Amino acid sequence: MLELPAENLIVIALVSSHHLGITVAALDPRHGEEPRRHKEFAVRWAELSQAGRAEALRDALEQTCRPMNLEPRSIFIACSDPSLSATSVTGWSALGEDVRISAHERAFALGRARTHATADDREQLDVVPTYWTIRTRDGQLDCDDPVGQIGNHLTCHAMRVTSRRGLQSEFRAICEDLGLHLEGLIPQPIALYRGISGRMNKGGTQLVIDLGARHTTLIVRRKGRLLHLETHPFGGDSVTERISVALGVDLVRADDIKHEIDVDEVPGDDLEGQQSIFGEIQERQRQHSIAARTAAECLGAFFRDRARNLRDDGDLLSQRGQVHLVGRGAAIRGLVPFLSAVFRLEVVLGTGSKNTDPGAELDGLLVAGVVKCAADRRIEHLVEQASSIRGAAGGIAAWLMQPLA
């Protein structure tokens, strides 16, 4: 039994294309947030119906939470979606005269950054502060955290993440089917950034590429600040489908072949297109030749377009820095030198740690990141309720503070 009040416990579901992960974390007043349990399940989320998704989430929660004697009443969900996009927004707090900035002024400026209107077909998922500008009688100061600084005007520079309208309601309906309150929808790219940012170099441009099964996300950080985020409906499954068509084989066989080829060493075409009967080894060589060329063309077209947009159109990539390649798609052989040639930057797997599987490392980075995001949201909720007219007697704090079953 967890001897903690309910408001100190957080349950998070990480939804990806091929896996569903459940994380239980604790908010410790002395040590901050801390994951207590994480369990992954093989779930093809995109292929399930609404009822199937609810059933998969119910089973995963039961298998993760029951051994802890925990019955969750609320949940955060971290997910990705090809509709995710990000824009820069600002919010401000006019202090009138030079004063010591408090957490209240910080929250007020961030709150204003969250009030920008969205298009009718979009909805806001998160607003992440990137840096702060403090104006004083002596000039301006940019900083990472304004609390404790002296100034008369505070500006919050933030990145706002939006998605197609309806994404939150889809997950809310699933939670309601299970009798759960959806406490928040966390954009998975933001969770990844929160998890990996402290382990990246500070100089130059740091580009994170999360090549998943169905989605690819690119995150740009420069001089320690988040600048850009984009998500696309392209991933390892896209490469598998192209190989399947090129070879005339099923998706299972195409996926096996994809993990046997090296996209940085495309064989010659002397075996391609021949009509004679091959031996087993020759047929395998022929398939690998076609598959490697197909994969290289598919990946090259996508990533060259992304590099061109980031460097030429967005002026987001500098001449020095690193590309951090994560995700299960990073297991494609030859992808590191292949992408290094495309982006003209050094490419490392994950954080660059030796002997680390990028897919496994991604899981750890995501867990750390979603726990940070969820902890921040929970604290904000409790502070808002504590300062409201109803206080902790109503709204979210009322059920959060009920004793655990």
N, C-alpha and C positions, 0 to 999 in steps of 0.2 A: 504494500500500500504506500502511495506517495503521500508523505506527511506535509503537504503544501496546500494553501488555500487555492480555490479555483482560479482566481485572477492571476495566479503565478504560473499557471500551466497553459501551454499553447499546443494545439494539434494542427499540423499542416499536411496537406496532401499535395505531392508534386506529380503533376500529370504530364506525361510525355507520350510520344507516339507508341512506344513499345513497352513502357513500364509505368507503374503507378507506385509511388513511394509514400510512406506515411512516416512523419517525424513527430515525436513528442519532445517538447523542450520546456525548460523551467526558467522562470525569471527569478534570479537570486539578487536580493538587495545589495549584497556585497560583491558578488562576482559577475554580475550581469547575466546575459542569456547563455543557456547551456543546453545543447541537445542531450536528451536522456535515452532516447531509443529511436532507431531508424530501421525500417524494414521495407524491402522492395518486392514487387510482385510483377510477373510477366502479364501485361494487359495490353491488348491492341485497342486503345481507347477510341481511335477514329472509326474503327469498324463496328463499334457497339451501338445499340439503340439507347435511347434515354433510360429505359428500364434496365438495360444491361449495364450501363455506366453506374447507375445507382446501386445495383447489386454488387458490382465489382468494388465500389467504394465502401459499401457496408462490410463486405467480407474482409477487405484490407484493414479497415479500422478495428474490426473485432479481433483479428489475429494479432494486431499490434498493441492494442490497448488492453485487452482482457488480461494478459499476463501481468500487467501493471495495476490491475484492479481499478481501471480508469474508465469512466463512462463519459465521453465527450458530449458537450452540449453545443459547442461552437467549433468552427473550423476555418482556417485559412486555406486557400487553394492557390498554388503557384502553377502557372501554365504559360505556354507560348501559343502564338497564333500568327498566321501570315499577315493579318491585318494590323499588327502592332507597328506603330510609328512614333517618333518623338520630335518635339519642337522645343525651342528655347522660350522661356517665359520669365517674367520678373514680378516681384511683389515688393512693397515698401512699407516702412513705418517711420513717420515723421516725429522726431522726439522733441523738437523745439529748441533745445539747448544741449550743450555737451553734458551727457550723463553716462553712467556706467550701464551698458546694455545688459538686460536680463533675459532669461529664457522666455519670458512673456513677450517682449518685443520681437524676439526671434520667431516665436510661434505666430505672432500677428503678421509679420512680413511674409512668412511662408504661407499663411492662410490666404493672403491676398493673391499670391502667385497661383493658388489653386482655384481662383474664381474666374479665370479667363473662360470665355465662351468657347464651345466646341461646335463643329458643324453638326447638322441635323442627323447625319448618318454615323457620327462618331460619339464615343463616350470616354471619359477620362478614367484611367486606372490608377495612375500614381503621378506625383510631382516630387522630384528628387533634387534637393539643393546641390548645386555644383560649386558655388563659392558665394561670398558675401562682400559687399562694398559698404564701408563705413565712411561717412563724411563728417569731418570735424572742422573747427575754425582754421586749422593749419593745412587742410587738404583732404585727400581721400586715401583710404587704405583698403586693399583687397585681402581677404583672409578666408580660412576654411571654416572657422567658427567664431561668430561675433560676441558670444556671451563673455562678459568681463571686460570687453573693450570699451573705450570712451568715444562717444560721438553724438551728433545731433540728428543724423538721418541714416537709416539702414535700408539697403537694397538687397533683396534675395534674388540671385541668378539661379534658375532651376531648369531642369529638363522635365517636360511633361510628356508622359506616355499615354497614348490613346489607342483605342481599338475600334473595330466595327461595333455599332450599336447592337446590343442584344447579347454580347458575350457574357456579361455578368449575370444577366437574367437566366441564361442557360444553366450556369453553375448553381445559381441560387435555387432554381427549381429542383435540381438534383438533391441539394442539401435539404430542402423542405420535405422531399419525399422520405428522407431519413430522420426527420425531426431535428435537424441541425440548423443553427444560425450561421449563415455565411458572414464571417467577420471581415473578410477582405479578399480581393483577388489580386495576387501579387504577380506582376509581369516577370516571367522567368529570366529574361535578359538582365533585368535590374538585380535580381537575386544573384545571378552569375557575377555581375560586376561587383556587387558588395562582397562576394566571396573571394574573388581573385585580385581585387584592386590593391590590397596590402602586400601582395606577393609579386608585383610587377615592378620593373625598373622605373625610376622617376624621370629619366631624361628622354627627350625625343618623343616620338609617337608610339603609343602602345595600342595595337589593334588586336582585339580578341575576336576570333572566328569560332563560333560554335556550329559545327557541321553535324546536324542531327540526321535522323532518318527521314523526316518530312519537312523540317524547317532549317534554315540557316540564318543565324544572327551575326551581325557585325557590330562591334562596339569600339568606339575610338576614344582614347584618353590621351591628352597632351598636357604636359607640365603638371601632372597629378590631377587633372580635372576632366570630368566626363564631358565630351563634346558632341557625340553622335551615336545614334542607335538605329538600326534598321533590321527588319526581319523579312525573309522571303520564303515562298512555298517551294523550296528546292532543298534536296538532301540526298542522303545515301540511297534512298529508295528510288529517286529520280535516275540515278546512275544505273541501278539494277534494272529498271524498266527499259532503259535505252539498250543495255546489253542483251536483255531478253528479246527485244525486237530484232536487233542486229544478227543474233545467232539463231533465232527461231526456237528458243528453249523456254521452259517455264521459269517463273520468277525464283523458285528455290534453287534451281541449277544456276541461273544467272547470278544470284547472290553468292553462291559458292565460288564461281569463277571470279567475281569481283574481288574477293579476298585472296585470290591466287596471283593476280596480275600486279605489275608495277607501272603506275601511270607516268613515271619519269623515264622509263626505258621502254618506249614503244617499239616492238619488233618491226622488221621490214615487212613489206607486203608480198614477198615472193610466194608465200603459201596461200594468200587470200584469193578466193575466187576460182581455185582449181577444181575440176570436176572429177578427177580420178578417185578411186577408192583408197583411203588412207589407212594406215595402221593406227592402232590406238594412240601411240605417242605422237604421230604426225597430226592426227585429228585434234588432239589436245593442243598442240602448238598452233594449229590454225585457229582454233577457238580463242586461245589466249591473245594471238595477234590481233584479231578483230575486236575482242573485248577491250584490250588495252588502248587501242586507237579510239574506240567509241567512248570509253570513259574519259580519256584525255581530252577529246573534243568537247564532251559534255561539260566537264569541270572547267576546262579552259575558257569556253564561251561565257560561262556564268561569272567566274572570278575575274576575268579580264574586264568585263563590263563593270563589276563592282570597283575594281582598282581604278579604272578610268573615271568613274563618277566621284570617288573619294579624292583622288589626287588632282584631277583637272577641273572638274566642275565644283567640287566642294572645298578644295584647297585644305583638306583635312589630314593628308599624309605628308610628313616631313621626309627629309633625306636620310634620317637616322631614326632608329627605334627597333621594335620587335613586333612580330606577329605571334600571338599565342593561339595555337590551334587546339581546340578541345572538342569533345563530342564523340559519339561512337563512329561517325563517319571519318574521324581522324585516323582510324585503323587502316584505311586504304593505303597500301604500300606506295612509297615514292611521292606521297603528297607533300611532304616537307620541302624537298628541293623544288618540286613543281610549283608550289605557291611562292617560294622565295624568288623564283624567276618572274612570276607574275607581278608581285607587289614590290620587288626590288628592295626587300628588307629581310633581315634574318628571321627565320621561322623556327619556333621551338614548340614542342608538344607540351600542352598544359602550361604549368608555371616554369618549365625548363628543368625540373628535377629529374635526375637520371633514374632509369629503370622504373619509371612510373607509367602505367597504362593510362592514356588520356581519357578513355571512357570512365575508368574507375575513379580517376582524379576528379573528373567533372562531377561525379556524384557527391564527393566530399565538399567541393567548392559550392555546389548548389545548396547542400544541406546547411552549410555555414551561412550562406547568403540569405536563404529564406528565413532562417531563424532570426537573423538581424532585422530583416524587413518586418517580420511578424511581431517581433518584440517592440519595435518602434511604433507600429500601429496600435498594439495593445496599450502601451503606455499613453499614447495620445488619446485613445478612447477613454481610459480611466481618468485622465486629467480633465478632459472635456466634461465628463459626467460629474466629477467632483466639484467643478466650478460652475455647473449649471444650477438653475433655480431648484430643480428637483433633487440635485445631488445624486448620491449613490442609491437612492430609493427607486429610481425609475430607469427605463431604457436598458442599455446593454449592461451597465454595472449591476443592475438588480439580479439578473440571472448569473452573471459572472461570479458574484459573491455568494451564491448558494453553496452549501457544502456538497462535496462529491458524494455520489451514491456509493 
